[in-house]
Amino acid sequence: MTRKIAIPFLAVVCLCSVLIAQEQVSVTDIAVDKLLEGVRVTVACTGNPNVSSFLSTDPPSLVVDIMGAVSKLKQNRIESAHYPVTAVTVQPSEAATGLRVTIQLRVPVEHKVTVENGLVVVDLGTRSIPPPMVADQKDQFAGRRLSLYVKDADLTDILRMISSQFNLNLLATQDVKSLVTVRLSDVPLRAGLEAVLKAGLCNMVEGKDGIIVVKPVKKDIFGETQVRVFELNYSEAVDVAKIIPKMLSSIGTVDVGYRRVADAGGSNRTNLVVVTDIPEALERVAEFLAEYDEPVPQIMIEAKFVETTLSATDIYGIQWNLSASATSGRFDGTKDFGLPLVFNNMVLGKLNLGQFSATMDILQSRGKSRVLANPSTMTLDNHTAIVSMGTDVPIREISSDPRTGLVLATWKTQSVPIQLQVTPHVTSDGMVNMNVKPSVEAITGWVGSADDQRPMIARRSAESNIAVRDGEVAVIGGLVRDEETRNVGKIPLLGDIPILGDLLFKKTTINHTKNDLIIFIIPHIVRQTEE
């Protein structure tokens, strides 16, 4: 009689889990083969081995640690006559809690380690390389490189192996528990270790005594944060401080520092940013500032104010086909001037330098044009440059002394300017977008008595945006100035006789001039020169 024993389902699951956990990787064979350009060492394993490798200098060798592996080899040492390999040895590894395969070399050479289908393949060249640098006390990662191929490996086991391989003082907190899959091929040790920790949602805190503490990212420990002062060359700290918080951790802070050079001169520039955070966040801030704190483009704004007589054949004060006689071709506004725009009886367009030179020659040859001014100024990207010219008109002011009753006459000047405001911006493709605000004031008449006349001033302004290339000419026309000039001629002494002097010995001449003001704007991007 056979008895049936009932086994609970949960117990079966637990038993299977134990069997899977106890399954180990076995090294079954090692081969050393000569290739055309080097030597290949092949390590055959059962299952998927988790491997880490590094180059040693004393004696020269390439060490391959296989985590959790056992040896099924008949011999643990294989001799080789293929340069540069002298022998391959296999022995238990405390670092990886498995096996250590040491490929002994005559000299350090170029190498590549790959893991595929249970095979650990090491390709070695014949060209020697400088031996890896020995880490110093200041930077124990300097000159060291890491290769790592692991799948679903426990992070603490990987850290134990790496710390043993490179003699690092490394501690892991109790809550560092995660499985990671990493594939790294000959990367700097620091970058490789940080990548492994990032995959396991952890980071490391380096102490001044060389001890490295590994912890989960979300856990804070004493001494983790660092303070770094960033000095800005071109940007304002108050602006940068609004962007940096997005790059910081939950415990990071940013403060603005002031370096007063000369308060009396008004220099109060904020060019220091003090950031307190974990090292990873500080590196993000440093990388950001290296790109953000760039020199601001400078633009030279050259302006030319040309006054020309307005004729009946002109359209809005400008003959846009002036370049036709210079180019000996038919005028095409879309090509020659970028399709001039008409707004508020004003015209806006652009020319190239050749057309600008021809236009100026034709204007001057007419004999009815003159250059009022040709100023230039320098400004920064997105900063406003102001170019102004004008006439000061004397105006008499009458006042009386309340104590004595005496009437006093004083004179002051009133400016009648022509002003141009330009705000340029350099785009990534080399264009200059300009916000232009021309403003023209002109005297159109006079009011008041003969002894106390005041000018009537007409103002005309506009605002527009235009995009030109570096060195192209933007043109603003239609700024018509209808100006009245009053000249008084008189015979000395006799002309001052009341009433009779005005009728017989004084003559007033009023001249009306109606001119069009054309403003040419030429932006030049000032290139930064490297010293």
C-alpha positions as CSV (number, residue, x, y, z in Angstrom):
1,M,0.0,0.0,0.0
2,T,1.4,3.3,-1.1
3,R,0.8,6.4,1.0
4,K,0.4,9.8,-0.6
5,I,2.1,12.7,1.1
6,A,0.6,16.2,0.5
7,I,3.2,18.9,0.2
8,P,1.8,22.5,0.5
9,F,2.2,24.7,-2.6
10,L,4.1,27.4,-0.6
11,A,6.7,24.9,0.5
12,V,7.3,23.9,-3.2
13,V,7.8,27.5,-4.1
14,C,10.3,28.0,-1.3
15,L,12.2,24.9,-2.2
16,C,12.5,26.0,-5.8
17,S,13.7,29.4,-4.8
18,V,16.4,27.8,-2.6
19,L,17.6,25.6,-5.4
20,I,17.8,28.5,-7.8
21,A,19.6,30.6,-5.3
22,Q,22.1,27.8,-4.8
23,E,22.8,27.5,-8.5
24,Q,26.4,28.5,-9.2
25,V,28.4,29.4,-12.2
26,S,31.1,26.9,-13.0
27,V,34.3,27.5,-15.0
28,T,34.7,24.4,-17.2
29,D,37.5,25.2,-19.6
30,I,40.2,27.8,-20.5
31,A,41.9,28.2,-23.8
32,V,44.7,30.4,-25.0
33,D,44.8,30.9,-28.8
34,K,47.1,32.9,-31.1
35,L,45.4,35.3,-33.4
36,L,46.7,37.3,-36.3
37,E,47.0,40.5,-34.3
38,G,47.3,39.2,-30.7
39,V,46.2,36.5,-28.3
40,R,42.7,35.5,-27.2
41,V,42.0,33.9,-23.8
42,T,38.6,32.2,-23.6
43,V,37.0,31.2,-20.3
44,A,34.0,28.8,-20.7
45,C,31.4,29.0,-18.0
46,T,28.0,27.4,-17.3
47,G,25.2,30.0,-17.0
48,N,25.7,33.8,-17.2
49,P,28.9,34.9,-15.4
50,N,29.2,38.3,-13.7
51,V,32.6,39.6,-14.4
52,S,34.9,42.4,-13.4
53,S,38.4,43.0,-14.7
54,F,41.3,45.4,-14.1
55,L,44.9,45.7,-15.1
56,S,47.6,45.1,-12.5
57,T,51.2,46.3,-12.7
58,D,53.1,44.2,-10.1
59,P,53.6,41.8,-11.7
60,P,52.0,42.8,-15.1
61,S,48.7,41.0,-15.4
62,L,45.1,41.3,-16.3
63,V,42.8,40.1,-13.5
64,V,39.3,38.8,-14.2
65,D,37.1,38.2,-11.2
66,I,34.0,35.9,-11.8
67,M,31.5,36.4,-9.0
68,G,30.1,33.3,-7.3
69,A,31.9,30.9,-9.6
70,V,33.5,27.5,-8.8
71,S,36.2,25.7,-10.7
72,K,35.6,22.5,-12.6
73,L,39.1,22.6,-14.2
74,K,41.5,19.7,-14.1
75,Q,44.4,22.1,-13.7
76,N,44.5,25.6,-12.3
77,R,47.5,26.8,-14.3
78,I,47.9,26.9,-18.1
79,E,51.3,27.9,-19.6
80,S,51.4,30.0,-22.8
81,A,54.1,30.6,-25.4
82,H,52.0,33.3,-27.2
83,Y,53.4,36.8,-26.6
84,P,52.5,38.7,-24.4
85,V,50.8,36.0,-22.3
86,T,53.0,33.8,-20.2
87,A,50.4,31.8,-18.2
88,V,46.8,31.8,-17.0
89,T,46.0,30.9,-13.4
90,V,42.7,30.2,-11.6
91,Q,42.3,30.5,-7.8
92,P,39.5,31.4,-5.4
93,S,38.8,35.1,-5.0
94,E,37.8,36.6,-1.7
95,A,36.9,39.9,-3.5
96,A,34.2,38.4,-5.7
97,T,33.4,35.4,-3.5
98,G,34.1,33.3,-6.5
99,L,37.1,32.8,-8.8
100,R,40.0,35.0,-9.9
101,V,41.4,34.3,-13.4
102,T,44.9,36.0,-13.7
103,I,46.3,36.4,-17.1
104,Q,50.0,36.9,-16.6
105,L,51.7,39.3,-19.1
106,R,55.2,40.2,-20.0
107,V,54.2,43.9,-20.3
108,P,50.9,45.7,-20.0
109,V,49.1,45.6,-23.4
110,E,45.9,46.8,-24.9
111,H,43.0,44.5,-24.1
112,K,39.2,44.1,-24.4
113,V,37.0,41.9,-22.2
114,T,33.5,40.7,-23.4
115,V,30.9,38.3,-22.0
116,E,28.6,36.5,-24.4
117,N,26.6,33.2,-24.1
118,G,28.6,31.9,-21.1
119,L,32.0,32.8,-22.5
120,V,34.4,35.3,-21.1
121,V,36.5,36.4,-24.0
122,V,39.7,38.4,-23.4
123,D,41.4,39.8,-26.5
124,L,45.0,41.1,-26.0
125,G,47.1,43.0,-28.4
126,T,50.8,43.0,-28.8
127,R,51.4,46.8,-28.4
128,S,52.5,47.8,-25.0
129,I,50.8,50.6,-23.1
130,P,52.0,52.7,-20.2
131,P,51.3,51.0,-16.9
132,P,48.2,52.3,-15.0
133,M,49.0,55.0,-12.5
134,V,49.1,54.2,-8.9
135,A,46.5,56.2,-7.0
136,D,47.8,58.8,-4.6
137,Q,46.4,60.0,-1.4
138,K,44.7,63.0,-3.0
139,D,42.8,61.0,-5.6
140,Q,42.6,57.2,-5.2
141,F,40.7,57.0,-8.5
142,A,43.4,58.7,-10.7
143,G,44.6,56.7,-13.7
144,R,42.5,53.5,-12.8
145,R,40.1,51.9,-15.2
146,L,37.3,49.4,-14.8
147,S,35.6,46.8,-16.9
148,L,32.4,45.2,-15.5
149,Y,29.8,42.8,-16.9
150,V,27.1,41.8,-14.4
151,K,23.5,40.8,-14.7
152,D,21.1,40.9,-11.8
153,A,24.0,41.0,-9.3
154,D,23.7,42.2,-5.8
155,L,25.1,45.7,-5.4
156,T,27.0,44.9,-2.2
157,D,28.8,42.0,-3.8
158,I,29.9,44.3,-6.7
159,L,31.1,46.9,-4.2
160,R,33.0,44.3,-2.2
161,M,34.7,43.1,-5.4
162,I,35.6,46.6,-6.7
163,S,37.0,47.7,-3.3
164,S,39.2,44.6,-3.1
165,Q,40.4,44.9,-6.6
166,F,41.4,48.6,-6.3
167,N,42.2,48.6,-2.6
168,L,39.5,51.2,-1.8
169,N,38.2,52.0,1.7
170,L,34.6,51.5,0.9
171,L,31.6,51.1,3.3
172,A,28.0,50.4,2.5
173,T,25.1,51.2,4.8
174,Q,22.6,48.5,5.7
175,D,19.9,49.7,3.4
176,V,22.0,49.4,0.3
177,K,20.0,46.5,-1.2
178,S,19.4,46.3,-4.9
179,L,20.2,44.1,-8.0
180,V,21.9,45.8,-10.9
181,T,22.8,44.9,-14.5
182,V,25.8,46.8,-15.8
183,R,28.0,46.6,-18.8
184,L,31.1,48.7,-18.7
185,S,34.2,48.4,-20.9
186,D,37.5,50.0,-19.8
187,V,36.1,53.2,-18.3
188,P,37.6,55.4,-15.6
189,L,37.2,53.9,-12.2
190,R,35.3,56.9,-10.7
191,A,32.9,57.1,-13.7
192,G,32.3,53.4,-13.6
193,L,31.7,53.3,-9.8
194,E,29.3,56.2,-10.0
195,A,27.4,54.5,-12.9
196,V,27.0,51.3,-10.8
197,L,25.7,53.3,-7.9
198,K,23.4,55.3,-10.0
199,A,21.9,52.0,-11.4
200,G,21.3,50.9,-7.8
201,L,19.8,54.3,-6.8
202,C,22.7,55.0,-4.6
203,N,25.5,57.6,-4.3
204,M,28.8,57.8,-2.5
205,V,30.1,60.3,0.0
206,E,33.9,60.7,0.0
207,G,35.5,61.7,3.3
208,K,38.7,63.6,3.8
209,D,40.3,60.5,5.2
210,G,39.8,58.6,2.0
211,I,36.8,56.5,3.3
212,I,33.9,56.2,0.8
213,V,30.4,55.7,2.2
214,V,27.8,54.3,-0.1
215,K,24.1,55.0,0.7
216,P,20.7,55.3,-1.0
217,V,20.3,58.6,-2.8
218,K,17.2,59.5,-0.7
219,K,19.0,59.0,2.6
220,D,21.0,61.9,4.1
221,I,24.1,61.4,6.2
222,F,26.2,63.8,8.2
223,G,29.1,65.3,6.1
224,E,27.5,64.5,2.8
225,T,27.0,68.1,1.7
226,Q,29.8,70.3,0.4
227,V,30.1,74.0,-0.2
228,R,31.4,75.4,-3.5
229,V,31.8,79.0,-4.6
230,F,31.3,79.7,-8.3
231,E,32.6,82.9,-9.6
232,L,30.8,84.3,-12.7
233,N,32.6,86.2,-15.4
234,Y,29.7,87.4,-17.6
235,S,26.4,86.4,-16.0
236,E,24.7,88.1,-13.0
237,A,24.5,85.9,-9.9
238,V,20.9,87.0,-9.2
239,D,19.8,85.6,-12.6
240,V,21.8,82.4,-12.2
241,A,20.4,81.8,-8.7
242,K,16.9,81.5,-10.2
243,I,17.9,78.6,-12.5
244,I,20.3,76.6,-10.2
245,P,17.6,75.3,-7.7
246,K,16.2,73.0,-10.4
247,M,19.5,71.1,-10.5
248,L,19.9,70.7,-6.7
249,S,18.8,67.9,-4.5
250,S,16.2,68.2,-1.8
251,I,18.8,69.4,0.7
252,G,20.6,71.8,-1.6
253,T,20.7,75.6,-1.2
254,V,22.0,78.5,-3.3
255,D,23.0,81.9,-2.1
256,V,24.2,85.1,-3.9
257,G,27.5,86.7,-3.0
258,Y,28.5,90.3,-3.5
259,R,31.9,91.4,-4.4
260,R,32.0,95.2,-4.1
261,V,34.9,96.6,-6.1
262,A,34.1,100.3,-5.7
263,D,30.9,101.4,-4.1
264,A,31.7,105.0,-4.8
265,G,31.8,104.4,-8.5
266,G,28.5,102.4,-8.4
267,S,30.2,99.0,-9.0
268,N,28.1,96.6,-7.0
269,R,28.2,93.6,-9.3
270,T,26.9,90.2,-7.9
271,N,29.3,87.7,-9.5
272,L,29.4,85.0,-6.8
273,V,27.1,82.0,-6.3
274,V,27.5,79.9,-3.2
275,V,26.0,76.4,-3.6
276,T,25.7,73.8,-0.8
277,D,24.7,70.3,-1.9
278,I,25.8,66.8,-2.5
279,P,28.8,66.3,-4.8
280,E,26.7,65.0,-7.7
281,A,24.5,68.1,-7.7
282,L,27.6,70.4,-7.5
283,E,29.0,68.7,-10.6
284,R,25.7,69.3,-12.4
285,V,25.8,73.0,-11.5
286,A,29.5,73.3,-12.6
287,E,28.7,71.7,-16.0
288,F,25.7,74.1,-16.4
289,L,27.7,77.2,-15.6
290,A,30.5,76.2,-17.9
291,E,28.0,76.5,-20.8
292,Y,25.9,79.3,-19.4
293,D,28.5,81.7,-18.3
294,E,29.7,82.5,-21.8
295,P,30.8,85.9,-23.1
296,V,27.9,88.1,-24.2
297,P,28.0,89.1,-27.8
298,Q,28.9,92.7,-28.5
299,I,27.4,94.6,-31.4
300,M,28.7,97.8,-32.9
301,I,25.8,99.9,-34.1
302,E,26.7,102.4,-36.8
303,A,24.1,104.9,-37.8
304,K,24.0,107.4,-40.6
305,F,21.4,110.3,-40.6
306,V,20.8,111.6,-44.1
307,E,18.5,114.6,-44.8
308,T,17.2,114.9,-48.3
309,T,14.6,117.2,-49.9
310,L,11.2,115.7,-50.3
311,S,9.9,115.8,-53.9
312,A,6.6,114.9,-55.5
313,T,8.0,111.8,-57.1
314,D,9.2,110.3,-53.8
315,I,7.1,107.7,-52.2
316,Y,6.7,108.2,-48.5
317,G,9.9,110.3,-48.6
318,I,12.2,107.6,-50.1
319,Q,13.0,106.5,-53.6
320,W,13.5,102.8,-53.1
321,N,14.6,102.3,-56.7
322,L,17.7,104.3,-56.3
323,S,19.8,101.2,-56.7
324,A,18.5,100.5,-60.2
325,S,20.9,102.9,-61.8
326,A,23.8,101.5,-59.9
327,T,23.0,97.9,-60.5
328,S,22.0,98.5,-64.2
329,G,19.0,96.3,-63.7
330,R,15.4,96.3,-63.0
331,F,14.5,97.0,-59.4
332,D,13.2,94.1,-57.4
333,G,12.1,95.1,-53.9
334,T,12.1,91.5,-52.6
335,K,15.8,91.1,-53.6
336,D,17.3,94.6,-53.3
337,F,15.7,95.7,-50.1
338,G,13.9,92.7,-48.6
339,L,10.5,93.9,-49.4
340,P,10.2,97.4,-47.9
341,L,7.4,97.7,-45.4
342,V,5.1,100.7,-45.1
343,F,3.6,101.5,-41.7
344,N,2.2,104.8,-40.3
345,N,3.5,106.5,-43.5
346,M,7.0,105.3,-42.7
347,V,9.1,102.9,-44.7
348,L,11.4,100.1,-43.4
349,G,13.7,98.0,-45.6
350,K,17.3,96.7,-45.9
351,L,20.2,96.8,-48.3
352,N,23.5,95.1,-48.7
353,L,26.7,97.2,-48.4
354,G,27.1,97.5,-52.2
355,Q,23.6,98.9,-52.6
356,F,24.1,101.2,-49.6
357,S,27.3,102.7,-51.1
358,A,25.5,103.2,-54.5
359,T,22.5,104.8,-52.8
360,M,24.7,107.2,-50.9
361,D,26.5,108.2,-54.1
362,I,23.2,108.9,-55.8
363,L,21.8,110.9,-52.9
364,Q,24.9,113.1,-52.7
365,S,25.0,113.6,-56.5
366,R,21.5,115.0,-56.5
367,G,22.8,118.0,-54.5
368,K,19.8,118.0,-52.3
369,S,21.0,115.7,-49.6
370,R,23.4,115.9,-46.7
371,V,24.7,113.7,-44.0
372,L,23.7,115.2,-40.7
373,A,25.6,112.7,-38.5
374,N,27.4,109.4,-38.6
375,P,27.6,108.2,-35.0
376,S,28.5,104.7,-33.8
377,T,28.2,103.0,-30.4
378,M,28.9,99.7,-28.9
379,T,26.3,97.7,-26.9
380,L,25.8,94.2,-25.5
381,D,23.4,91.6,-26.8
382,N,19.8,92.4,-25.7
383,H,20.9,95.8,-24.4
384,T,19.6,99.1,-25.8
385,A,21.9,101.5,-27.6
386,I,20.7,105.2,-27.9
387,V,22.0,107.5,-30.6
388,S,20.8,111.1,-30.4
389,M,21.5,114.4,-32.2
390,G,19.5,117.6,-32.1
391,T,19.3,121.4,-31.9
392,D,19.2,123.5,-28.7
393,V,16.6,126.3,-29.0
394,P,17.0,129.3,-26.6
395,I,13.7,130.2,-24.9
396,R,13.2,133.3,-22.8
397,E,11.5,133.0,-19.4
398,I,10.0,136.0,-17.6
399,S,9.9,136.0,-13.8
400,S,9.3,138.7,-11.1
401,D,10.8,139.1,-7.7
402,P,7.9,139.1,-5.2
403,R,9.7,141.4,-2.8
404,T,10.9,144.1,-5.1
405,G,8.5,143.6,-8.0
406,L,11.4,143.7,-10.5
407,V,10.8,141.7,-13.8
408,L,13.7,139.4,-14.6
409,A,14.3,137.8,-18.0
410,T,16.4,134.6,-18.2
411,W,17.2,132.2,-21.0
412,K,17.1,128.4,-21.1
413,T,17.6,126.0,-23.9
414,Q,15.2,123.4,-25.1
415,S,16.5,120.4,-27.1
416,V,14.8,119.4,-30.3
417,P,16.4,115.9,-30.8
418,I,16.5,113.2,-33.4
419,Q,16.9,110.0,-31.5
420,L,17.3,106.4,-32.4
421,Q,17.0,103.5,-29.9
422,V,18.3,100.1,-31.1
423,T,18.1,96.8,-29.1
424,P,20.0,94.1,-31.0
425,H,20.0,90.4,-30.5
426,V,22.3,87.9,-32.1
427,T,20.6,84.7,-33.1
428,S,22.3,81.3,-33.4
429,D,22.5,81.5,-37.2
430,G,24.3,84.8,-37.2
431,M,21.4,87.1,-37.8
432,V,20.9,90.3,-35.9
433,N,17.3,91.0,-34.8
434,M,16.9,94.7,-34.0
435,N,14.1,96.4,-32.2
436,V,14.3,100.0,-33.6
437,K,12.6,103.1,-32.2
438,P,13.3,106.2,-34.3
439,S,12.0,109.5,-32.9
440,V,12.1,112.9,-34.7
441,E,11.2,116.3,-33.3
442,A,11.0,119.4,-35.5
443,I,9.9,123.0,-35.0
444,T,6.8,123.6,-37.1
445,G,6.0,127.2,-36.0
446,W,6.2,129.8,-33.2
447,V,3.7,131.1,-30.8
448,G,3.6,134.1,-28.5
449,S,4.4,137.8,-28.8
450,A,7.4,139.1,-30.7
451,D,9.4,139.4,-27.5
452,D,8.4,136.1,-26.1
453,Q,8.1,133.4,-28.7
454,R,8.1,129.7,-28.1
455,P,8.5,127.0,-30.7
456,M,5.8,124.6,-31.7
457,I,7.3,121.2,-31.8
458,A,6.0,118.2,-33.8
459,R,7.1,114.7,-32.7
460,R,7.1,111.6,-34.8
461,S,8.1,108.2,-33.7
462,A,7.7,104.6,-34.6
463,E,8.7,101.1,-33.4
464,S,9.5,98.0,-35.4
465,N,11.6,94.9,-35.6
466,I,13.9,94.0,-38.5
467,A,16.3,91.1,-39.0
468,V,19.5,91.7,-41.0
469,R,22.8,89.9,-41.4
470,D,26.1,91.0,-39.9
471,G,27.0,94.1,-41.9
472,E,23.7,94.5,-43.8
473,V,22.0,97.9,-43.7
474,A,18.6,98.5,-42.3
475,V,16.9,101.6,-43.7
476,I,14.2,103.7,-42.0
477,G,12.6,106.4,-44.2
478,G,9.5,108.6,-44.1
479,L,10.6,110.6,-41.1
480,V,9.5,113.8,-42.6
481,R,10.6,117.0,-40.9
482,D,8.4,120.0,-41.7
483,E,10.4,122.8,-40.1
484,E,9.8,126.5,-39.9
485,T,12.7,128.8,-39.3
486,R,12.1,132.5,-38.3
487,N,14.9,135.0,-39.0
488,V,14.6,138.6,-37.7
489,G,16.7,141.4,-39.3
490,K,16.7,145.0,-37.9
491,I,18.6,148.2,-38.0
492,P,20.5,148.7,-34.8
493,L,18.8,151.1,-32.3
494,L,16.1,152.1,-34.8
495,G,14.7,148.6,-34.9
496,D,14.1,148.7,-31.1
497,I,11.7,151.7,-31.3
498,P,8.3,150.4,-30.2
499,I,5.7,150.0,-33.0
500,L,7.6,152.2,-35.5
501,G,10.7,150.1,-35.4
502,D,8.6,146.9,-36.2
503,L,7.0,148.6,-39.2
504,L,10.0,150.4,-40.7
505,F,13.3,149.2,-39.4
506,K,12.7,145.4,-38.7
507,K,12.1,142.5,-41.1
508,T,11.0,139.0,-40.2
509,T,11.7,136.2,-42.7
510,I,10.0,132.8,-42.3
511,N,11.5,129.9,-44.1
512,H,9.6,126.6,-44.4
513,T,11.6,123.5,-45.2
514,K,10.2,120.1,-45.6
515,N,12.9,117.4,-45.6
516,D,12.9,113.7,-45.3
517,L,15.2,112.0,-42.8
518,I,16.6,108.7,-43.8
519,I,18.3,106.6,-41.1
520,F,20.7,103.9,-42.1
521,I,21.5,101.3,-39.4
522,I,24.5,99.0,-39.8
523,P,25.1,96.3,-37.1
524,H,28.5,94.7,-36.8
525,I,29.0,91.7,-34.5
526,V,32.3,92.1,-32.6
527,R,34.0,88.7,-32.6
528,Q,35.7,87.5,-29.4
529,T,39.4,86.9,-29.9
530,E,41.2,84.2,-28.0
531,E,44.3,85.3,-26.2
